[in-house]
Amino acid sequence: MTTPADSGNLGGHPVRSHFSAELDQLRLQVEVMAVRVADALGRMDRVLASGDRDLAQVALDADDDVDAMLVSLTERCYDLIRREAPVASDLRFLVSVLRVLEELERIADLSLRVVKQAPDVPLLVAHPPIFHTLVAMSSVARDLYRIALDAWSSQDLAAACGLVERNRVMDSHYATLLEHILGLDGPGAAQVAVVAVLVGRALERIADHTVIVGERLRYLLTGDPAFLAAEVR
């Protein structure tokens, strides 16, 4: 397996060691941002379960930190590319980091779509099949993301490979949710359907973006461009 630091050695003698150290630091900073996004998903999960508006506001306020990290780390990537003119595995790493940063920010934004529905959680609770399906979807989204975060932290190819298969559980839940929504009737059915679709679609997209993080990690570790197909949507 090739890591960013591998390109800093030639014939057993370290070269551009400072650059290699910067790449290692960048990987850790991406992990820090990913942990912040994991916190956002945790708040999302609790807001969906409880409708807690105070916690929803905390989640909305915390999003500024994720946005700031996206800007800062993106600028750092471009600066490293400009200063160091990286090639081979180092360039693949930096390009992959740029993509992962975008996916992390999208996941955080999607979690806010769920959080913003806090006032309508009682509507969902009043329809147990829909509510419980959404809660299950939120749990799956968090589990998938945890696997992706662990895979990035350890640069674990096997863990990244398992995300696509695990995402099929989310697809199944989403299909069930749509069945429940189609079965709604009565005067309040339209409002419940709109909220349920918005929340359900956001949770499904969180899972999709998490899979892209895993596939980008597979590309980073193997160099196989076939893993980039998941990003085409």
C-alpha positions as a Python dict, from the first residue, in 0.01 Angstrom:
ca = {
    (1, 'M'): (0, 0, 0),
    (2, 'T'): (128, 344, -93),
    (3, 'T'): (101, 628, 155),
    (4, 'P'): (187, 995, 110),
    (5, 'A'): (508, 946, 304),
    (6, 'D'): (628, 671, 68),
    (7, 'S'): (717, 923, -200),
    (8, 'G'): (949, 1098, 44),
    (9, 'N'): (1209, 822, 26),
    (10, 'L'): (1444, 733, -256),
    (11, 'G'): (1701, 459, -222),
    (12, 'G'): (1648, 456, 152),
    (13, 'H'): (1736, 827, 189),
    (14, 'P'): (1465, 1073, 296),
    (15, 'V'): (1386, 1351, 49),
    (16, 'R'): (1128, 1624, 83),
    (17, 'S'): (1067, 1501, 436),
    (18, 'H'): (898, 1828, 528),
    (19, 'F'): (644, 1776, 249),
    (20, 'S'): (575, 1422, 368),
    (21, 'A'): (517, 1554, 719),
    (22, 'E'): (275, 1814, 582),
    (23, 'L'): (80, 1543, 401),
    (24, 'D'): (57, 1336, 718),
    (25, 'Q'): (-65, 1641, 908),
    (26, 'L'): (-322, 1710, 639),
    (27, 'R'): (-458, 1357, 665),
    (28, 'L'): (-501, 1403, 1040),
    (29, 'Q'): (-674, 1738, 992),
    (30, 'V'): (-919, 1579, 750),
    (31, 'E'): (-986, 1324, 1023),
    (32, 'V'): (-1057, 1607, 1268),
    (33, 'M'): (-1310, 1755, 1026),
    (34, 'A'): (-1463, 1412, 980),
    (35, 'V'): (-1504, 1381, 1357),
    (36, 'R'): (-1685, 1716, 1361),
    (37, 'V'): (-1922, 1581, 1096),
    (38, 'A'): (-1973, 1267, 1305),
    (39, 'D'): (-2076, 1495, 1593),
    (40, 'A'): (-2323, 1665, 1358),
    (41, 'L'): (-2474, 1328, 1270),
    (42, 'G'): (-2506, 1244, 1637),
    (43, 'R'): (-2698, 1565, 1700),
    (44, 'M'): (-2912, 1496, 1394),
    (45, 'D'): (-2998, 1153, 1528),
    (46, 'R'): (-3103, 1292, 1864),
    (47, 'V'): (-3308, 1574, 1711),
    (48, 'L'): (-3494, 1329, 1489),
    (49, 'A'): (-3571, 1107, 1785),
    (50, 'S'): (-3681, 1387, 2018),
    (51, 'G'): (-3766, 1700, 1819),
    (52, 'D'): (-3542, 1895, 2059),
    (53, 'R'): (-3537, 2248, 1916),
    (54, 'D'): (-3260, 2370, 2145),
    (55, 'L'): (-3033, 2090, 2025),
    (56, 'A'): (-3136, 2171, 1670),
    (57, 'Q'): (-3010, 2526, 1719),
    (58, 'V'): (-2682, 2394, 1858),
    (59, 'A'): (-2646, 2181, 1545),
    (60, 'L'): (-2714, 2478, 1318),
    (61, 'D'): (-2459, 2694, 1498),
    (62, 'A'): (-2192, 2422, 1489),
    (63, 'D'): (-2209, 2400, 1110),
    (64, 'D'): (-1996, 2714, 1081),
    (65, 'D'): (-1699, 2518, 1215),
    (66, 'V'): (-1733, 2254, 944),
    (67, 'D'): (-1761, 2520, 674),
    (68, 'A'): (-1452, 2698, 806),
    (69, 'M'): (-1251, 2375, 806),
    (70, 'L'): (-1359, 2303, 449),
    (71, 'V'): (-1229, 2641, 332),
    (72, 'S'): (-907, 2620, 532),
    (73, 'L'): (-815, 2265, 428),
    (74, 'T'): (-910, 2321, 66),
    (75, 'E'): (-682, 2624, 54),
    (76, 'R'): (-406, 2419, 212),
    (77, 'C'): (-438, 2147, -51),
    (78, 'Y'): (-411, 2399, -333),
    (79, 'D'): (-115, 2563, -164),
    (80, 'L'): (67, 2230, -136),
    (81, 'I'): (-2, 2153, -500),
    (82, 'R'): (128, 2495, -601),
    (83, 'R'): (441, 2484, -384),
    (84, 'E'): (543, 2122, -416),
    (85, 'A'): (420, 2020, -765),
    (86, 'P'): (347, 1667, -636),
    (87, 'V'): (336, 1364, -863),
    (88, 'A'): (218, 1002, -843),
    (89, 'S'): (80, 895, -505),
    (90, 'D'): (121, 1239, -345),
    (91, 'L'): (-89, 1406, -614),
    (92, 'R'): (-347, 1129, -590),
    (93, 'F'): (-362, 1187, -216),
    (94, 'L'): (-415, 1563, -245),
    (95, 'V'): (-679, 1530, -516),
    (96, 'S'): (-856, 1265, -309),
    (97, 'V'): (-848, 1486, -1),
    (98, 'L'): (-1015, 1765, -197),
    (99, 'R'): (-1293, 1526, -295),
    (100, 'V'): (-1334, 1385, 56),
    (101, 'L'): (-1358, 1736, 200),
    (102, 'E'): (-1646, 1813, -36),
    (103, 'E'): (-1826, 1494, 63),
    (104, 'L'): (-1784, 1564, 434),
    (105, 'E'): (-1928, 1912, 392),
    (106, 'R'): (-2225, 1775, 197),
    (107, 'I'): (-2292, 1516, 467),
    (108, 'A'): (-2292, 1791, 730),
    (109, 'D'): (-2531, 2003, 521),
    (110, 'L'): (-2766, 1708, 473),
    (111, 'S'): (-2772, 1648, 847),
    (112, 'L'): (-2897, 2006, 884),
    (113, 'R'): (-3187, 1935, 649),
    (114, 'V'): (-3303, 1677, 902),
    (115, 'V'): (-3233, 1902, 1200),
    (116, 'K'): (-3443, 2183, 1050),
    (117, 'Q'): (-3746, 1956, 1061),
    (118, 'A'): (-3739, 1947, 1443),
    (119, 'P'): (-4074, 2136, 1470),
    (120, 'D'): (-4240, 1867, 1256),
    (121, 'V'): (-4107, 1565, 1446),
    (122, 'P'): (-4441, 1529, 1637),
    (123, 'L'): (-4611, 1482, 1298),
    (124, 'L'): (-4377, 1193, 1222),
    (125, 'V'): (-4417, 1043, 1569),
    (126, 'A'): (-4794, 1036, 1509),
    (127, 'H'): (-4728, 791, 1222),
    (128, 'P'): (-4521, 514, 1387),
    (129, 'P'): (-4434, 312, 1071),
    (130, 'I'): (-4288, 621, 907),
    (131, 'F'): (-4118, 751, 1221),
    (132, 'H'): (-3956, 418, 1310),
    (133, 'T'): (-3833, 371, 954),
    (134, 'L'): (-3672, 715, 959),
    (135, 'V'): (-3508, 644, 1295),
    (136, 'A'): (-3372, 318, 1153),
    (137, 'M'): (-3239, 504, 849),
    (138, 'S'): (-3066, 757, 1072),
    (139, 'S'): (-2900, 475, 1264),
    (140, 'V'): (-2779, 312, 942),
    (141, 'A'): (-2643, 646, 816),
    (142, 'R'): (-2445, 694, 1136),
    (143, 'D'): (-2313, 338, 1128),
    (144, 'L'): (-2200, 374, 767),
    (145, 'Y'): (-2030, 701, 845),
    (146, 'R'): (-1854, 555, 1149),
    (147, 'I'): (-1713, 278, 930),
    (148, 'A'): (-1595, 533, 673),
    (149, 'L'): (-1434, 747, 944),
    (150, 'D'): (-1255, 447, 1093),
    (151, 'A'): (-1141, 341, 746),
    (152, 'W'): (-997, 685, 674),
    (153, 'S'): (-827, 701, 1014),
    (154, 'S'): (-657, 363, 969),
    (155, 'Q'): (-634, 376, 587),
    (156, 'D'): (-817, 43, 595),
    (157, 'L'): (-898, -86, 247),
    (158, 'A'): (-1110, -380, 370),
    (159, 'A'): (-1334, -152, 575),
    (160, 'A'): (-1381, 84, 281),
    (161, 'C'): (-1475, -210, 59),
    (162, 'G'): (-1761, -308, 291),
    (163, 'L'): (-1948, 21, 263),
    (164, 'V'): (-2118, -50, -70),
    (165, 'E'): (-2268, -376, 55),
    (166, 'R'): (-2379, -221, 385),
    (167, 'N'): (-2549, 65, 198),
    (168, 'R'): (-2802, -182, 59),
    (169, 'V'): (-2965, -181, 403),
    (170, 'M'): (-3032, 190, 359),
    (171, 'D'): (-3181, 130, 14),
    (172, 'S'): (-3417, -126, 166),
    (173, 'H'): (-3527, 113, 440),
    (174, 'Y'): (-3588, 389, 187),
    (175, 'A'): (-3806, 163, -24),
    (176, 'T'): (-4006, 74, 288),
    (177, 'L'): (-4042, 442, 374),
    (178, 'L'): (-4185, 519, 31),
    (179, 'E'): (-4438, 237, 72),
    (180, 'H'): (-4553, 385, 403),
    (181, 'I'): (-4577, 733, 252),
    (182, 'L'): (-4788, 607, -39),
    (183, 'G'): (-5021, 450, 215),
    (184, 'L'): (-5095, 779, 389),
    (185, 'D'): (-5444, 924, 375),
    (186, 'G'): (-5652, 1183, 555),
    (187, 'P'): (-5637, 1563, 578),
    (188, 'G'): (-5280, 1579, 716),
    (189, 'A'): (-5132, 1321, 480),
    (190, 'A'): (-4970, 1570, 244),
    (191, 'Q'): (-4777, 1752, 516),
    (192, 'V'): (-4652, 1429, 671),
    (193, 'A'): (-4551, 1300, 330),
    (194, 'V'): (-4350, 1614, 251),
    (195, 'V'): (-4160, 1602, 581),
    (196, 'A'): (-4101, 1227, 558),
    (197, 'V'): (-3968, 1249, 203),
    (198, 'L'): (-3741, 1541, 289),
    (199, 'V'): (-3594, 1364, 593),
    (200, 'G'): (-3575, 1026, 425),
    (201, 'R'): (-3407, 1161, 115),
    (202, 'A'): (-3151, 1350, 325),
    (203, 'L'): (-3066, 1034, 520),
    (204, 'E'): (-3034, 832, 201),
    (205, 'R'): (-2803, 1093, 50),
    (206, 'I'): (-2587, 1095, 364),
    (207, 'A'): (-2533, 724, 307),
    (208, 'D'): (-2456, 780, -62),
    (209, 'H'): (-2196, 1047, 11),
    (210, 'T'): (-2044, 824, 279),
    (211, 'V'): (-2003, 548, 23),
    (212, 'I'): (-1826, 796, -206),
    (213, 'V'): (-1579, 868, 76),
    (214, 'G'): (-1514, 494, 98),
    (215, 'E'): (-1473, 457, -277),
    (216, 'R'): (-1237, 754, -292),
    (217, 'L'): (-1030, 591, -17),
    (218, 'R'): (-1020, 272, -222),
    (219, 'Y'): (-891, 473, -517),
    (220, 'L'): (-634, 646, -297),
    (221, 'L'): (-501, 318, -162),
    (222, 'T'): (-505, 119, -487),
    (223, 'G'): (-479, 375, -768),
    (224, 'D'): (-762, 194, -950),
    (225, 'P'): (-981, 455, -1124),
    (226, 'A'): (-1272, 207, -1135),
    (227, 'F'): (-1358, 318, -781),
    (228, 'L'): (-1430, 670, -904),
    (229, 'A'): (-1748, 553, -1077),
    (230, 'A'): (-1949, 603, -756),
    (231, 'E'): (-1886, 978, -784),
    (232, 'V'): (-2077, 1001, -1112),
    (233, 'R'): (-2433, 1098, -1027),
}
